[in-house]
Amino acid sequence: MNVDVLIVGQGICGTLLSWFLYKQNKSFIVIDHAAENSSSKVAAGIINPITGRRYVYTWMIEEVMPFALETYQNLGAHFNKQYIIPKSIIDFFPSAQMLDAFATRLTENDTFLHSFPDQNRFNQFFNYDFGCGEIRPAYIVNFPLLMAEWRKHLINTQCLKAEEFILNDLVVDKEQVRYRDITAQKIIMCDGIASLQNPWFQNLPFAPNKGEALIIECKELTREHIFKKGTMLVPLPEQHHYWVGSNYQWEFENDQPSERFYQQTVAHLKAWLKFPFEVLSHKAAIRPATLERRPFVGFHPQFPSIGILNGMGTKGSSLAPYFAHQLVQHLTGLSTIAAEADVQRFSRLLSK
Ligand SMILES: Cc1cc2nc3c(=O)[nH]c(=O)nc-3n(C[C@H](O)[C@H](O)[C@H](O)COP(=O)(O)OP(=O)(O)OC[C@H]3O[C@@H](n4cnc5c(N)ncnc54)[C@H](O)[C@@H]3O)c2cc1C
């Protein structure tokens, strides 16, 4: 079988890359073994324009957020589903310092940060001593629904191989690659942290980062917003269900849920929420993050038939649409890849 592109992995990166190839009438096969604890399956899917304790803008947010919105809406229109919903973030300040930091940033720029005049609005639901502000616009992307629907489409169009990709069976030439009975002009690795074991890309400065989340049920809470007090509380499509997380572990022994996160998060929720809740499940995954917090996009400098779309870190829902599209535009000769994201910036490392 001959195709234009062979894609390894159908997390959010592989899903969006194959979507844009489909839109360009390119032929492709996706190989994915549906790992249960892939990063995309554990993520909350939040698009948050603000990052960190100093309330700075997320990298490239003014470009990537509108593009992400349009992409998920287009996908939604295609499948008659809603994959993205606007949901502003109510940020309960955990300390007087954070209240000050928010107030200072508010005076500098108010594109995404807003004061919330009705400070007592959430008193019946939450304990909060230092007030709250609002981050808007923000969105929730329903990764599980989107990836499941796209997978069905891939199966129906015979574009999916639901199996493990075995690196030893790959033969990479300058002009094309061969994988078992498939010949492709390009192979693009969208395999999340598995790329750390890939001989072509293992020298990239990945910085894998483990995160965990609880799924809880709470019958009395409001679903109007995403709520944040140190941790995020995100309404899920199922009634009364919320995603609660996360943490950022740079050192970890395995990819499994930990007792420590469970205990800490339950204690935090008991102090924060004014209503009882039940923990329904506990998940963990390793984010394909990078040392310089920029994605890895593009083709190997010495083996141009092998490419990568990876390293989305904590921002897969906003970065993946933009860079999947850019990679497809690059493939079709219509644009270049942003220098900060292009793996060509690591030419020396990749040539070792
Ligand atoms: C707890 C947590 C919360 C998060 N919350 C958010 C959030 O709110 N917003 C946000 O933007 N980001 C969030 N993220 C980050 C986000 O999940 C990632 O940026 C993104 O999902 C990475 O997607 P990916 O497609 O690169 O990798 P993955 O999701 O890991 O997908 C890789 C795919 O490749 C497949 N694969 C791997 N190896 C093979 C093989 N050998 N053969 C076949 N298939 C293979 C796997 O089965 C998987 O389907 C969160 C992450 C975590 C862990």
The ligand as a MOL file (V3000), in Angstrom:
LIG
                    3D

  0  0  0     0  0            999 V3000
M  V30 BEGIN CTAB
M  V30 COUNTS 53 58 0 0 0
M  V30 BEGIN ATOM
M  V30 1 C -3.0980 15.4540 34.0320 0
M  V30 2 C -2.9470 16.1920 32.7420 0
M  V30 3 C -3.7390 17.2940 32.4850 0
M  V30 4 C -3.6080 18.0030 31.2860 0
M  V30 5 N -4.4530 19.0350 31.0430 0
M  V30 6 C -4.3300 19.7470 29.8930 0
M  V30 7 C -5.2030 20.8130 29.6210 0
M  V30 8 O -6.1300 21.1060 30.3860 0
M  V30 9 N -5.0040 21.5220 28.4670 0
M  V30 10 C -4.0120 21.2170 27.5870 0
M  V30 11 O -3.8820 21.9040 26.5690 0
M  V30 12 N -3.1720 20.1780 27.8180 0
M  V30 13 C -3.3060 19.4390 28.9460 0
M  V30 14 N -2.4680 18.3950 29.1870 0
M  V30 15 C -1.3950 18.1400 28.2150 0
M  V30 16 C -1.9340 17.3850 26.9850 0
M  V30 17 O -2.5210 16.2100 27.4410 0
M  V30 18 C -0.7980 17.0770 26.0140 0
M  V30 19 O -0.1630 18.2650 25.5990 0
M  V30 20 C -1.3140 16.3740 24.7470 0
M  V30 21 O -2.3930 15.5480 25.0400 0
M  V30 22 C -0.2300 15.5630 24.0870 0
M  V30 23 O -0.8170 14.9030 22.9960 0
M  V30 24 P 0.0190 13.9670 22.0230 0
M  V30 25 O -0.9050 13.5850 20.9290 0
M  V30 26 O 1.3200 14.5910 21.6990 0
M  V30 27 O 0.4240 12.6730 22.9120 0
M  V30 28 P -0.4640 11.5210 23.5420 0
M  V30 29 O -1.7480 12.0110 24.0170 0
M  V30 30 O 0.4130 10.8270 24.5350 0
M  V30 31 O -0.7650 10.5210 22.3410 0
M  V30 32 C 0.1860 9.6240 21.8620 0
M  V30 33 C -0.5450 8.5010 21.1360 0
M  V30 34 O 0.4340 7.6690 20.5200 0
M  V30 35 C 0.0930 6.3210 20.7170 0
M  V30 36 N 1.3340 5.5340 20.6680 0
M  V30 37 C 2.4820 5.7700 21.3470 0
M  V30 38 N 3.4010 4.8300 21.0220 0
M  V30 39 C 2.8110 4.0160 20.1240 0
M  V30 40 C 3.2350 2.8420 19.4270 0
M  V30 41 N 4.4770 2.3230 19.5490 0
M  V30 42 N 2.3620 2.2140 18.6030 0
M  V30 43 C 1.0980 2.7040 18.4420 0
M  V30 44 N 0.6500 3.8160 19.0710 0
M  V30 45 C 1.4980 4.4520 19.9010 0
M  V30 46 C -0.6110 6.2820 22.0750 0
M  V30 47 O -1.4860 5.1600 22.1640 0
M  V30 48 C -1.3710 7.6140 22.0560 0
M  V30 49 O -2.6630 7.4230 21.5250 0
M  V30 50 C -2.6100 17.6220 30.3430 0
M  V30 51 C -1.8310 16.5060 30.5910 0
M  V30 52 C -2.0010 15.7820 31.7750 0
M  V30 53 C -1.1660 14.5500 32.0010 0
M  V30 END ATOM
M  V30 BEGIN BOND
M  V30 1 1 1 2
M  V30 2 1 2 3
M  V30 3 2 2 52
M  V30 4 2 3 4
M  V30 5 1 4 5
M  V30 6 1 4 50
M  V30 7 2 5 6
M  V30 8 1 6 7
M  V30 9 1 6 13
M  V30 10 2 7 8
M  V30 11 1 7 9
M  V30 12 1 9 10
M  V30 13 2 10 11
M  V30 14 1 10 12
M  V30 15 2 12 13
M  V30 16 1 13 14
M  V30 17 1 14 15
M  V30 18 1 14 50
M  V30 19 1 15 16
M  V30 20 1 16 17
M  V30 21 1 16 18
M  V30 22 1 18 19
M  V30 23 1 18 20
M  V30 24 1 20 21
M  V30 25 1 20 22
M  V30 26 1 22 23
M  V30 27 1 23 24
M  V30 28 2 24 25
M  V30 29 1 24 26
M  V30 30 1 24 27
M  V30 31 1 27 28
M  V30 32 2 28 29
M  V30 33 1 28 30
M  V30 34 1 28 31
M  V30 35 1 31 32
M  V30 36 1 32 33
M  V30 37 1 33 34
M  V30 38 1 33 48
M  V30 39 1 34 35
M  V30 40 1 35 36
M  V30 41 1 35 46
M  V30 42 1 36 37
M  V30 43 1 36 45
M  V30 44 2 37 38
M  V30 45 1 38 39
M  V30 46 1 39 40
M  V30 47 2 39 45
M  V30 48 1 40 41
M  V30 49 2 40 42
M  V30 50 1 42 43
M  V30 51 2 43 44
M  V30 52 1 44 45
M  V30 53 1 46 47
M  V30 54 1 46 48
M  V30 55 1 48 49
M  V30 56 2 50 51
M  V30 57 1 51 52
M  V30 58 1 52 53
M  V30 END BOND
M  V30 END CTAB
M  END
